Amino acid sequence: MKTIKLYNDVEIPIVGLGTYQLMMGLQSYKTVLSSLKIGYRHIDTARIYLNERSVGQAIKRSKLPREQIFVTTKMWNNSILNKKGEQAFKNSLKRLGLKYIDLYLLHWPIEGYLEAYKVLEKLYAEKQIRSFGVSNFLIRHLENLKAHGLKKPMVNQIEVNPYYQNDELIDYCQKNDIVVEAYSPLGGSKYSCLHDETLSRIAKKYQVSTSQVILKWLTQRNIIVLPRSKNIDHLKNNLELDSFVLSDKDISDIKTLNKNFKTGDDPEVYE
Ligand SMILES: NC(=O)c1ccc[n+]([C@@H]2O[C@H](COP(=O)([O-])OP(=O)(O)OC[C@H]3O[C@@H](n4cnc5c(N)ncnc54)[C@H](OP(=O)(O)O)[C@@H]3O)[C@@H](O)[C@H]2O)c1
């Protein structure tokens, strides 16, 4: 699978499996195991998804060499607020049953994030994580890290989809060599883009699915995508992005679809 190089030379597969709302237990376990069997090599979980244990069990069961799988998890807000970042990391590692994490993110820029970010730097220096980054950080939060002399994050995981294009933040990250990961790339549960007329027309032209058009629109711009699915056909479909290239006209048509409809919480006002 195509990878993107982070500024510390670590490579990250461009398509990852999103695991939010997959639920703890059997559903997460089965989905992650199936995804690894059909070729996924990048799994995005988080403490708050309550499925780290199932993700870890599926990884173990897959019998794939650990170094072939890229695992991301995220520090949840209570640990950021209460300055319990190191403990949070140890617990995540234990639940996942892993010796290291490939990418560790701060989930939200809430009170205490500067201190929590220093924990990421420490874990990185200790080689307990191969790379680190943030999620839901706006330009002002990224600038604040810089103002405090902290290392640049390798990744910012943010909402990006045709109805919430987030161009200004993407431009800022890409100009600063921070890799963008698109969460809710298909519009999530609230504002699904999957039945959009323009996207369906483009999909028909290339004989692909609407989901593939959206994922291609992102990966063509070097944005990592994290589609979530519990359906094996959809999982396969979301990996097959090499048979077509979107034209400039397709891309400008998709640009007109932005509605600033945000499916997730808004970091501008999040507390
Ligand atoms: N950092 C953060 O704050 C944050 C916030 C939200 C999400 N995320 C991450 O981003 C991931 C993805 O976002 P999301 O879970 O909100 O939703 P999403 O991936 O945008 O959309 C998921 C929906 O799309 C459907 N779907 C997927 N592939 C499809 C296909 N090929 N054809 C038709 N339908 C398809 C799924 O249904 P089926 O199961 O039926 O396929 C599901 O209903 C999350 O799982 C999580 O890892 C991060």
The ligand as an SDF file (V2000), in Angstrom:
LIG
                    3D

 48 52  0  0  0  0  0  0  0  0999 V2000
   -9.7180   12.3460   16.0670 N   0  0  0  0  0  0  0  0  0  0  0  0
  -11.0130   12.5060   16.1950 C   0  0  0  0  0  0  0  0  0  0  0  0
  -11.5110   13.3550   16.9660 O   0  0  0  0  0  0  0  0  0  0  0  0
  -11.9240   11.6480   15.3680 C   0  0  0  0  0  0  0  0  0  0  0  0
  -13.2970   11.9490   15.2850 C   0  0  0  0  0  0  0  0  0  0  0  0
  -14.1030   11.1420   14.4810 C   0  0  0  0  0  0  0  0  0  0  0  0
  -13.5450   10.0710   13.7900 C   0  0  0  0  0  0  0  0  0  0  0  0
  -12.2060    9.7860   13.9000 N   0  0  0  0  0  0  0  0  0  0  0  0
  -11.5820    8.6300   13.1690 C   0  0  0  0  0  0  0  0  0  0  0  0
  -11.9950    8.6410   11.8110 O   0  0  0  0  0  0  0  0  0  0  0  0
  -12.6420    7.4100   11.5050 C   0  0  0  0  0  0  0  0  0  0  0  0
  -13.6950    7.5550   10.4130 C   0  0  0  0  0  0  0  0  0  0  0  0
  -14.6770    8.4990   10.7330 O   0  0  0  0  0  0  0  0  0  0  0  0
  -16.1860    8.0970   11.0810 P   0  0  0  0  0  0  0  0  0  0  0  0
  -16.1570    6.8400   11.8330 O   0  0  0  0  0  0  0  0  0  0  0  0
  -16.8120    9.2890   11.7130 O   0  0  0  0  0  0  0  0  0  0  0  0
  -16.9460    7.8900    9.7030 O   0  0  0  0  0  0  0  0  0  0  0  0
  -16.6490    7.7360    8.1240 P   0  0  0  0  0  0  0  0  0  0  0  0
  -15.5200    6.8040    7.8860 O   0  0  0  0  0  0  0  0  0  0  0  0
  -16.6420    9.0800    7.4990 O   0  0  0  0  0  0  0  0  0  0  0  0
  -18.0380    7.0410    7.6750 O   0  0  0  0  0  0  0  0  0  0  0  0
  -18.3950    5.7690    8.1680 C   0  0  0  0  0  0  0  0  0  0  0  0
  -19.7020    5.3700    7.4910 C   0  0  0  0  0  0  0  0  0  0  0  0
  -19.4820    5.1510    6.0960 O   0  0  0  0  0  0  0  0  0  0  0  0
  -19.9690    3.8510    5.7230 C   0  0  0  0  0  0  0  0  0  0  0  0
  -19.0530    3.3300    4.7000 N   0  0  0  0  0  0  0  0  0  0  0  0
  -17.7130    3.1170    4.7870 C   0  0  0  0  0  0  0  0  0  0  0  0
  -17.1980    2.6750    3.6250 N   0  0  0  0  0  0  0  0  0  0  0  0
  -18.2420    2.5750    2.7690 C   0  0  0  0  0  0  0  0  0  0  0  0
  -18.3570    2.1610    1.4050 C   0  0  0  0  0  0  0  0  0  0  0  0
  -17.2920    1.7730    0.7010 N   0  0  0  0  0  0  0  0  0  0  0  0
  -19.5860    2.1820    0.8320 N   0  0  0  0  0  0  0  0  0  0  0  0
  -20.6820    2.5730    1.5320 C   0  0  0  0  0  0  0  0  0  0  0  0
  -20.6400    2.9880    2.8230 N   0  0  0  0  0  0  0  0  0  0  0  0
  -19.4300    2.9900    3.4320 C   0  0  0  0  0  0  0  0  0  0  0  0
  -19.9550    3.0340    6.9920 C   0  0  0  0  0  0  0  0  0  0  0  0
  -20.9890    2.0760    6.9700 O   0  0  0  0  0  0  0  0  0  0  0  0
  -20.6730    0.4860    6.8980 P   0  0  0  0  0  0  0  0  0  0  0  0
  -20.1010    0.0740    8.2210 O   0  0  0  0  0  0  0  0  0  0  0  0
  -22.0090   -0.0990    6.6140 O   0  0  0  0  0  0  0  0  0  0  0  0
  -19.7090    0.2940    5.7600 O   0  0  0  0  0  0  0  0  0  0  0  0
  -20.2630    4.1040    8.0580 C   0  0  0  0  0  0  0  0  0  0  0  0
  -21.6630    4.2810    8.1900 O   0  0  0  0  0  0  0  0  0  0  0  0
  -13.1820    6.9640   12.8630 C   0  0  0  0  0  0  0  0  0  0  0  0
  -13.5900    5.6180   12.8810 O   0  0  0  0  0  0  0  0  0  0  0  0
  -12.0160    7.2880   13.7620 C   0  0  0  0  0  0  0  0  0  0  0  0
  -10.9990    6.3090   13.6490 O   0  0  0  0  0  0  0  0  0  0  0  0
  -11.3990   10.5720   14.6640 C   0  0  0  0  0  0  0  0  0  0  0  0
  1  2  1  0
  2  3  2  0
  2  4  1  0
  4  5  1  0
  4 48  2  0
  5  6  2  0
  6  7  1  0
  7  8  2  0
  8  9  1  0
  8 48  1  0
  9 10  1  0
  9 46  1  0
 10 11  1  0
 11 12  1  0
 11 44  1  0
 12 13  1  0
 13 14  1  0
 14 15  2  0
 14 16  1  0
 14 17  1  0
 17 18  1  0
 18 19  2  0
 18 20  1  0
 18 21  1  0
 21 22  1  0
 22 23  1  0
 23 24  1  0
 23 42  1  0
 24 25  1  0
 25 26  1  0
 25 36  1  0
 26 27  1  0
 26 35  1  0
 27 28  2  0
 28 29  1  0
 29 30  1  0
 29 35  2  0
 30 31  1  0
 30 32  2  0
 32 33  1  0
 33 34  2  0
 34 35  1  0
 36 37  1  0
 36 42  1  0
 37 38  1  0
 38 39  2  0
 38 40  1  0
 38 41  1  0
 42 43  1  0
 44 45  1  0
 44 46  1  0
 46 47  1  0
M  CHG  2   8   1  16  -1
M  END
$$$$
